[in-house]
Amino acid sequence: MYSGSQNSQNQTSSDFILVGLFGETKHALLLYTVTFIFFLMALAGNALLIILVHLEPRLHTPMYFFISQLSLMDLMYISVTVPKMLLGQVTGDHTISPSGCGIQMFFYLTLAGAEFLLLSATAYDRYAAICRPLHYPLLMNQRVCGCLVSGCWFVGMVDGFVVTPIAMNFPFCHSRKILSFFCEAPALLKLSCSDISLYKMIMYLCCVLMVLIPIVVISSSYALILHLIHRMSLSESRRKAFATCSSHMTVVLLFFGAAIYTYMLPDSYHTAEQDMMVSAFYTIITPVLNPLIYSLRNKDVTGALRSRMQSGLSLGKVVKRKA
């Protein structure tokens, strides 16, 4: 377990201390073990989805290209935060250097910003596929998809480059204990001794760009889709169109709901402990759920996985016969 006296010998005065996700609760070992299992599930599920989309020709469509990018972001997302927390629990060293804190914050902000925009790009793709089927090959060709994904990554990096230096350059008080399990900007800035109104203004502007604009795009896309579904005469067409969008809508609600709670609600509406639980939800739980949502509820993905498994079994039988 973490002990402040043990770590005080190893840390420098400028190092921060991450309190971890579960602190010193009685069942911390069990809870961290479950977190480790979730981490492995997220890595395996997202890596499998990326490989499957890359290998299976039937999944070489814009929608699955966006899903593979979402899985890549989720895989990196959870890898930025959870390994450091688990390593600290094993070694007892919960400190993190200012440079390590800045790097962790930059990648976290970059991936979060990129994922916000990618979800809006995926919503636009669904709108184009369902509402503009004749123009879909032109609207969502390979070049357009590449530009959209590149734009998501670029804007996410700009978000990281803008917010991270501002957050890391504030003077901090004597307490260096961050009430979170990773270097998240809101938790870090609570240690500052100075006026953080500039940071709050920059963060608000970033939230408007990175959260509200994608929400407008997503809401508009699905409003048009639902309007078209309502006008469809065939129940089978309605079911297929709704099933195509329901998985993406679930992911959007999970991710955006948690982000709005943490970054856009006034501080008086939530405590540091509640912020940490919500951060754990969209940092650890969401990357586990996303591959399950997109695979278990998608016939194309389950069919591709089944065919790949059958091919693997057939190949194994051939190898055994030759041996």
C-alpha positions in Angstrom: 0.0 0.0 0.0 1.0 3.6 -0.5 2.8 5.3 2.4 3.6 9.0 2.3 6.7 8.5 4.6 8.1 5.8 2.3 7.8 7.9 -0.9 9.1 11.1 0.7 12.5 9.7 0.6 12.4 8.9 -3.1 10.6 12.0 -4.4 12.0 15.5 -5.1 10.3 18.6 -3.9 8.9 19.2 -7.4 7.4 15.8 -7.9 3.6 15.3 -7.7 1.9 12.5 -5.8 -1.0 10.7 -7.5 -3.4 9.4 -4.8 -4.6 6.6 -7.0 -8.1 5.5 -7.8 -9.0 3.6 -4.6 -6.6 5.1 -2.1 -6.1 3.0 1.0 -9.5 1.2 1.1 -9.7 -2.3 2.6 -10.4 -3.9 -0.8 -7.8 -1.9 -2.8 -5.9 -5.0 -3.9 -9.1 -6.6 -5.3 -10.2 -3.4 -7.0 -6.8 -2.8 -8.6 -6.8 -6.4 -9.8 -10.2 -5.8 -11.4 -8.8 -2.6 -13.0 -5.9 -4.6 -14.4 -8.3 -7.1 -15.9 -10.3 -4.3 -17.5 -7.0 -2.9 -18.9 -6.2 -6.2 -20.5 -9.7 -6.5 -21.9 -9.5 -3.0 -23.4 -6.1 -3.8 -25.0 -7.3 -7.2 -26.4 -10.7 -6.0 -27.6 -9.5 -2.8 -29.3 -6.4 -4.5 -30.8 -8.6 -7.4 -32.1 -11.1 -4.9 -33.7 -8.2 -2.9 -35.4 -6.7 -6.2 -36.8 -10.1 -7.5 -37.9 -10.9 -4.2 -39.8 -7.5 -4.3 -41.4 -7.6 -7.9 -42.6 -11.3 -8.4 -43.5 -12.2 -7.0 -47.0 -15.9 -6.7 -46.1 -15.0 -4.2 -43.4 -13.0 -1.9 -45.7 -15.7 0.8 -45.6 -15.6 4.4 -44.1 -17.6 3.4 -41.1 -15.3 0.6 -40.0 -12.2 2.8 -40.9 -13.6 5.3 -38.3 -14.3 2.5 -35.8 -10.7 1.2 -36.2 -9.4 4.7 -35.5 -11.7 4.9 -32.4 -10.3 1.6 -31.2 -6.7 2.9 -31.7 -7.5 6.1 -29.7 -9.1 4.0 -26.9 -6.1 1.7 -26.8 -3.7 4.6 -26.5 -6.1 6.4 -24.2 -6.1 3.7 -21.5 -2.4 3.1 -21.9 -1.6 6.7 -21.1 -3.1 6.5 -17.6 -3.7 3.0 -16.2 -0.1 1.5 -16.4 1.3 4.3 -14.3 -1.4 3.9 -11.7 -1.0 0.1 -11.5 2.8 0.3 -11.4 2.5 2.8 -8.5 0.3 0.3 -6.7 2.8 -2.5 -7.1 6.0 -0.5 -6.3 4.5 1.8 -3.7 5.9 4.8 -5.6 3.0 7.1 -6.5 5.1 10.1 -7.5 5.3 11.5 -11.0 7.8 14.2 -12.2 6.5 17.5 -13.7 7.8 16.4 -17.1 6.1 13.1 -16.8 2.9 14.8 -15.6 3.0 17.2 -18.6 3.5 14.3 -21.1 0.7 12.3 -19.6 -1.6 15.4 -19.7 -0.7 16.2 -23.3 -1.4 12.7 -24.7 -4.6 12.5 -22.6 -5.9 15.9 -24.0 -4.8 15.0 -27.5 -6.6 11.7 -27.5 -9.7 13.0 -25.8 -10.0 15.9 -28.3 -9.4 13.7 -31.3 -12.0 11.2 -30.1 -14.6 14.0 -29.7 -14.1 15.0 -33.3 -13.9 11.4 -34.6 -17.3 10.6 -33.1 -18.8 13.6 -34.9 -17.1 12.5 -38.2 -18.7 9.0 -37.7 -22.1 10.6 -37.2 -21.7 12.5 -40.4 -20.7 9.3 -42.2 -23.9 7.6 -40.9 -25.9 10.6 -42.2 -24.3 10.4 -45.6 -24.8 6.7 -45.8 -28.5 6.7 -44.8 -29.8 10.1 -46.0 -27.6 10.6 -49.1 -27.0 7.0 -50.4 -26.6 8.0 -54.0 -23.9 10.6 -53.2 -22.3 8.5 -50.5 -19.3 7.2 -52.6 -18.5 10.8 -53.5 -19.1 12.3 -50.0 -17.1 9.7 -48.2 -14.4 8.5 -50.5 -11.0 7.4 -49.3 -9.4 10.9 -49.6 -12.2 12.5 -47.6 -12.0 9.9 -44.9 -8.3 10.3 -44.6 -8.6 14.1 -44.4 -11.3 13.8 -41.7 -9.2 11.4 -39.5 -6.0 13.5 -40.0 -8.0 16.6 -39.0 -9.2 14.9 -35.8 -5.7 14.0 -34.8 -4.3 17.4 -35.7 -6.9 19.4 -33.8 -6.5 17.0 -30.8 -2.8 17.8 -30.8 -3.5 21.5 -31.0 -5.7 21.1 -27.9 -2.9 19.3 -26.1 -0.3 21.9 -27.1 -2.5 24.8 -26.0 -3.9 23.5 -22.6 -0.9 21.6 -21.3 1.7 24.4 -21.1 -0.8 26.7 -19.4 -1.7 24.1 -16.8 1.9 23.1 -16.1 3.2 26.7 -15.8 1.0 27.8 -12.9 2.8 28.0 -9.5 1.7 25.3 -7.1 1.2 25.4 -3.3 3.1 23.3 -0.8 0.8 20.3 -1.3 1.8 18.3 -4.3 -0.9 15.6 -3.9 -3.1 15.3 -7.0 -6.6 14.0 -6.1 -6.7 11.7 -9.2 -5.0 8.6 -10.6 -3.4 10.6 -13.4 -2.4 14.1 -14.3 -5.8 15.5 -15.3 -5.8 19.3 -15.7 -8.8 20.1 -13.4 -7.3 18.1 -10.5 -3.8 19.5 -11.0 -5.0 23.1 -11.1 -6.6 22.7 -7.7 -3.1 22.7 -6.3 -2.3 26.1 -7.8 -1.7 29.1 -5.5 -2.4 31.7 -8.2 -5.4 32.9 -10.1 -6.4 30.3 -12.7 -9.1 32.4 -14.4 -7.0 32.4 -17.6 -6.9 28.6 -17.6 -10.6 28.4 -17.0 -11.2 30.7 -19.9 -8.9 28.7 -22.2 -10.5 25.5 -21.1 -14.0 26.8 -21.6 -13.1 27.9 -25.2 -11.5 24.5 -25.8 -14.7 22.8 -24.5 -16.8 24.8 -26.8 -14.7 23.8 -29.8 -14.0 20.2 -28.7 -17.4 19.3 -27.1 -20.2 21.6 -28.1 -19.4 21.8 -31.9 -19.2 17.9 -32.2 -22.5 17.7 -30.2 -24.2 20.0 -32.7 -22.9 18.0 -35.7 -23.9 14.7 -34.0 -27.3 15.9 -33.0 -28.0 17.4 -36.4 -26.9 14.2 -38.2 -29.1 11.9 -36.0 -32.0 14.2 -36.1 -32.0 14.0 -39.9 -31.5 10.2 -39.7 -34.4 9.7 -37.3 -36.6 11.9 -39.4 -35.8 9.7 -42.4 -36.3 6.5 -40.4 -39.7 7.8 -39.4 -40.7 8.3 -43.0 -39.6 4.8 -44.1 -42.5 2.5 -45.0 -40.7 -0.8 -44.6 -40.1 -2.0 -41.0 -37.0 -3.9 -42.1 -35.4 -0.8 -43.5 -36.2 1.1 -40.3 -34.7 -1.7 -38.2 -31.5 -1.9 -40.2 -31.0 1.9 -40.2 -31.7 2.2 -36.5 -29.4 -0.7 -35.7 -26.6 0.9 -37.7 -26.7 4.0 -35.6 -27.7 2.7 -32.2 -24.2 1.5 -31.3 -22.6 4.8 -32.2 -25.3 6.7 -30.3 -24.5 4.6 -27.2 -20.8 5.4 -27.4 -21.5 9.1 -27.9 -23.8 9.3 -24.8 -21.2 7.5 -22.6 -18.2 9.6 -23.7 -19.8 13.0 -24.0 -21.9 12.7 -20.9 -18.8 12.0 -18.7 -16.7 14.7 -20.3 -19.5 17.4 -19.9 -19.9 16.5 -16.3 -16.1 16.8 -15.6 -15.2 19.8 -17.7 -18.2 22.0 -18.2 -20.3 21.8 -15.0 -19.4 24.4 -12.3 -17.1 23.1 -9.5 -20.0 23.5 -7.0 -21.9 20.7 -8.7 -19.3 18.0 -8.2 -16.5 17.0 -5.7 -12.9 15.9 -6.5 -13.9 12.3 -5.5 -16.8 12.4 -7.9 -14.6 13.8 -10.7 -12.2 10.9 -10.2 -14.9 8.3 -10.4 -16.3 9.9 -13.6 -12.7 10.1 -15.0 -12.2 6.4 -14.3 -15.5 5.6 -16.1 -14.5 7.3 -19.4 -10.8 6.4 -19.1 -11.1 2.8 -18.1 -14.6 1.5 -18.6 -15.4 3.2 -21.9 -12.4 1.7 -23.8 -13.6 -1.7 -22.6 -17.2 -1.2 -23.6 -16.6 0.3 -27.1 -15.3 -2.8 -28.8 -18.1 -4.9 -27.2 -20.7 -2.4 -28.3 -19.4 -2.3 -31.9 -18.8 -6.0 -32.2 -21.6 -7.8 -30.3 -24.3 -5.6 -31.8 -22.8 -5.7 -35.4 -23.5 -8.6 -37.7 -20.7 -7.6 -40.1 -18.1 -7.7 -37.3 -19.3 -10.9 -35.7 -19.5 -12.5 -39.2 -16.0 -11.4 -40.1 -14.6 -12.7 -36.7 -16.4 -16.0 -37.2 -15.0 -16.5 -40.7 -11.5 -15.6 -39.5 -11.8 -18.1 -36.7 -13.0 -20.8 -39.1 -10.1 -20.0 -41.4 -7.7 -20.3 -38.5 -9.1 -23.7 -37.5 -9.0 -25.0 -41.1 -5.4 -23.9 -41.4 -4.6 -25.6 -38.1 -6.1 -28.8 -39.3 -4.1 -28.7 -42.5 -0.8 -28.1 -40.6 -1.6 -31.0 -38.3 -2.2 -33.4 -41.3 1.1 -32.3 -43.0 2.9 -32.9 -39.7 
